[in-house]
């Protein structure tokens, strides 16, 4: 349950029962106090149907209060008008939701590649990464691809922001790199860069940092920010600056 909570999953329901497992039993949910509801139309009708005598007798039990002239209501009305005007002119709060799918490969003992894959159009991104590794002198066998999708649960009340997405990716990579740490992380694409960065960044930061080296303090590794593999397939002209960035990073052998 701690693992599911770290991933942002609050409710877990198994889809099939294992052989020999005990049947599930329903449990009572904790009682949550509800706010006192306002009188409904039926309650108002019951009050109106009471005899006049009962209403008067109830009123007689009240302590008499001396009525005074009410203060002018103009300032209150003016204040309420200012509040309503401020609410009307306030700009809507923009929530930067995250939605992506990442492909993760263990390229070598010291290199991990994370790509912002395009699930709408299957492309030979693994073959392109294999060619890049071969050009760098890395004998990589890319048969260990794993994918991370965000949001994990597409529900209206679930968090979908970049803060939660970065936490999910950090938990995943921490489990992968804790035993076998790496020195270099290849970040292909904007989503992989924003999801693996140590701080919350936007798309402008990715554009300014592309083809550069960025330190990822959480994993004690250097990352090379590059275009996504699908973008490189669509735009072959991106291969030249990509190769220059790889040479500057020291990944190219001799």
C-alpha positions as MATLAB code, in Angstrom:
seq = 'XXXXXXXXXXXXXXXXXXXXXXXXXXXXXXXXXXXXXXXXXXXXXXXXXXXXXXXXXXXXXXXXXXXXXXXXXXXXXXXXXXXXXXXXXXXXXXXXXXXXXXXXXXXXXXXXXXXXXXXXXXXXXXXXXXXXXXXXXXXXXXXXXXXXXXXXXXXXXXXXXXXXXXXXXXXXXXXXXXXXXXXXXXXXXXXXXXXXXXXXXXXXXXXXXXXXXXXXXXXXXXXXXXXXXXXXXXXXXXXXXXXXXXXXXXXXXX';
ca = [
       0.000    0.000    0.000;
       2.930    2.358    0.604;
       4.177    1.611   -2.895;
       0.746    2.320   -4.411;
       0.428    5.509   -2.357;
       3.800    6.721   -3.659;
       2.504    6.212   -7.201;
      -0.627    8.226   -6.448;
      -2.992    5.217   -6.459;
      -5.455    5.475   -3.586;
      -7.818    2.661   -4.573;
      -6.702   -0.779   -5.730;
      -9.084   -3.478   -6.916;
      -7.724   -6.856   -8.111;
      -9.083   -7.986  -11.467;
      -8.859  -11.749  -10.891;
      -8.624  -14.105   -7.921;
      -5.553  -16.278   -7.565;
      -5.926  -20.018   -7.216;
      -6.381  -20.938   -3.540;
      -6.965  -17.334   -2.436;
      -9.582  -16.617    0.176;
     -12.718  -14.856   -1.064;
     -12.839  -11.104   -0.495;
     -15.129   -9.815    2.206;
     -16.832   -6.413    2.134;
     -15.715   -3.999    4.836;
     -17.431   -0.960    6.277;
     -16.043    2.391    5.246;
     -15.125    4.857    8.024;
     -17.973    7.129    8.985;
     -17.594   10.669    7.731;
     -19.755   13.358    9.385;
     -21.889   15.222    6.908;
     -22.641   18.900    7.004;
     -26.073   19.902    8.167;
     -28.238   20.117    5.079;
     -30.378   23.152    4.397;
     -34.153   22.734    4.769;
     -35.737   21.166    1.757;
     -38.972   22.168    0.114;
     -40.829   19.404    2.004;
     -39.528   20.713    5.355;
     -40.632   24.207    4.453;
     -44.088   22.905    3.557;
     -44.325   21.110    6.936;
     -43.422   24.292    8.795;
     -45.967   26.262    6.803;
     -48.634   23.654    7.580;
     -48.272   24.064   11.380;
     -51.112   25.802   13.209;
     -50.734   29.498   13.864;
     -51.124   28.941   17.621;
     -48.016   26.735   17.826;
     -45.958   29.317   15.979;
     -47.164   32.085   18.269;
     -46.557   30.054   21.424;
     -43.039   29.343   20.269;
     -42.469   33.015   19.601;
     -43.618   33.917   23.097;
     -40.839   31.782   24.577;
     -38.215   33.971   22.968;
     -36.620   36.699   25.031;
     -37.843   40.101   23.846;
     -35.159   42.026   22.001;
     -35.185   45.765   21.544;
     -35.209   46.597   17.870;
     -32.871   49.320   16.654;
     -32.517   51.048   13.359;
     -30.260   49.089   11.067;
     -27.153   50.878    9.776;
     -27.114   51.991    6.190;
     -26.343   49.108    3.853;
     -24.602   51.123    1.162;
     -21.003   50.342    2.289;
     -21.788   46.637    2.548;
     -23.325   46.634   -0.888;
     -20.339   48.509   -2.273;
     -17.932   45.992   -0.720;
     -19.886   43.073   -2.135;
     -19.837   44.728   -5.545;
     -16.047   45.080   -5.326;
     -15.642   41.406   -4.393;
     -17.892   40.246   -7.207;
     -16.060   42.530   -9.650;
     -12.681   41.173   -8.504;
     -13.904   37.603   -8.911;
     -15.206   38.381  -12.377;
     -11.966   40.041  -13.525;
      -9.576   37.512  -11.920;
      -7.849   35.390  -14.564;
      -8.661   31.671  -14.440;
      -6.055   29.481  -12.776;
      -4.248   27.441  -15.421;
      -3.356   23.913  -14.363;
      -0.429   22.483  -16.311;
      -1.441   18.849  -16.550;
       1.031   16.259  -17.756;
       0.229   13.499  -20.227;
       2.997   11.365  -21.713;
       4.414    7.888  -22.294;
       8.110    7.244  -21.705;
      10.214    4.397  -23.060;
      13.115    3.402  -20.816;
      16.087    1.306  -21.948;
      19.133    0.106  -20.016;
      21.669    0.845  -22.756;
      24.761   -0.279  -20.813;
      26.055   -0.573  -17.280;
      26.552    3.194  -17.130;
      23.903    4.589  -19.519;
      20.100    4.705  -19.389;
      17.975    6.152  -22.199;
      14.530    7.717  -21.640;
      12.467    8.652  -24.699;
       9.198   10.568  -25.077;
       7.563    8.046  -27.360;
       4.667    8.788  -29.694;
       2.071    6.073  -29.121;
      -0.218    7.343  -31.897;
       2.220    6.331  -34.651;
       4.439    3.267  -34.060;
       7.941    4.095  -35.270;
      11.249    2.139  -35.233;
      12.642    4.212  -32.374;
      14.455    1.226  -30.848;
      16.281    0.629  -34.127;
      17.323    4.299  -34.245;
      18.618    4.129  -30.670;
      20.491    0.952  -31.558;
      22.182    2.789  -34.454;
      23.085    5.720  -32.182;
      24.628    3.365  -29.627;
      26.558    1.543  -32.353;
      27.947    4.854  -33.636;
      29.044    5.737  -30.090;
      30.814    2.410  -29.707;
      28.291    0.999  -27.220;
      27.304   -2.633  -27.768;
      23.695   -2.306  -26.622;
      21.046   -5.020  -26.763;
      17.786   -3.076  -26.545;
      15.429   -5.891  -25.638;
      14.605   -4.518  -22.188;
      12.294   -1.631  -23.067;
       9.864   -0.589  -20.332;
       7.133    2.034  -20.619;
       5.738    4.535  -18.157;
       2.449    6.308  -18.833;
       1.044    9.333  -17.060;
      -1.559    9.812  -15.735;
      -1.649    6.294  -14.342;
      -5.369    6.592  -13.543;
      -7.296    8.925  -15.857;
      -9.970   10.103  -13.423;
     -11.235   13.674  -12.880;
     -10.322   13.812   -9.174;
      -6.837   12.320   -9.520;
      -3.742   14.579   -9.643;
      -2.349   14.964  -13.153;
       0.196   17.759  -12.704;
       3.910   17.673  -13.399;
       4.799   17.566   -9.704;
       3.022   14.235   -9.273;
       4.351   12.958  -12.613;
       7.951   13.757  -11.654;
       7.471   11.984   -8.328;
       6.207    8.867  -10.101;
       9.145    8.829  -12.541;
      11.625    9.505   -9.715;
      10.270    6.557   -7.713;
      10.554    4.291  -10.745;
      14.101    5.331  -11.646;
      15.194    5.161   -8.021;
      14.150    1.520   -7.886;
      16.014    0.825  -11.128;
      19.207    2.746  -10.386;
      19.586    2.135   -6.672;
      21.312   -1.217   -7.106;
      22.901   -0.493  -10.504;
      23.642    3.247  -10.675;
      24.579    4.962  -13.940;
      26.694    7.953  -14.851;
      24.739    9.186  -17.892;
      21.029    9.487  -18.696;
      20.001   10.187  -22.295;
      16.800   12.262  -22.212;
      15.102   12.164  -25.605;
      12.211   14.627  -25.894;
      10.574   17.356  -23.854;
       8.442   15.068  -21.671;
      11.396   12.924  -20.603;
      13.397   16.061  -19.740;
      10.605   17.625  -17.684;
       9.745   14.339  -15.961;
      13.336   13.499  -14.941;
      14.554   16.974  -13.972;
      15.241   17.746  -10.326;
      13.101   20.898  -10.411;
       9.807   21.806  -12.032;
      10.524   23.056  -15.560;
       8.452   24.140  -18.539;
       8.737   23.707  -22.300;
      10.830   26.881  -22.640;
      13.486   25.397  -20.353;
      13.635   22.330  -22.606;
      14.137   24.477  -25.709;
      16.970   26.381  -24.001;
      18.656   23.218  -22.691;
      18.393   20.938  -25.741;
      21.757   19.469  -26.893;
      23.326   20.334  -23.523;
      24.492   18.483  -20.415;
      22.368   18.820  -17.257;
      23.153   17.348  -13.855;
      20.492   15.160  -12.226;
      21.438   15.368   -8.564;
      18.803   12.845   -7.467;
      20.666   10.054   -9.273;
      24.190   11.528   -9.197;
      24.319   11.388  -12.990;
      24.775   13.668  -15.967;
      21.961   13.835  -18.514;
      22.188   14.749  -22.189;
      19.035   16.591  -23.346;
      18.163   15.614  -26.922;
      15.165   15.661  -29.295;
      12.824   12.700  -29.123;
      13.627    9.687  -31.254;
      10.392   10.137  -33.205;
      11.346   13.759  -33.982;
      14.725   12.604  -35.273;
      13.016   10.065  -37.547;
      10.720   12.770  -38.928;
      13.524   15.351  -39.218;
      16.838   13.738  -40.248;
      18.537   17.154  -40.061;
      18.489   16.808  -36.251;
      21.095   14.025  -36.413;
      24.016   16.444  -36.875;
      23.485   18.527  -33.691;
      22.619   15.289  -31.842;
      25.955   13.753  -32.829;
      27.805   16.894  -31.783;
      26.086   16.809  -28.379;
      27.038   13.161  -27.899;
      30.666   13.949  -28.761;
      30.730   16.765  -26.192;
      29.265   14.449  -23.561;
      32.143   11.980  -23.916;
      29.944    9.018  -24.881;
      31.573    8.585  -28.279;
      34.430    6.130  -27.977;
      37.874    7.232  -29.228;
];
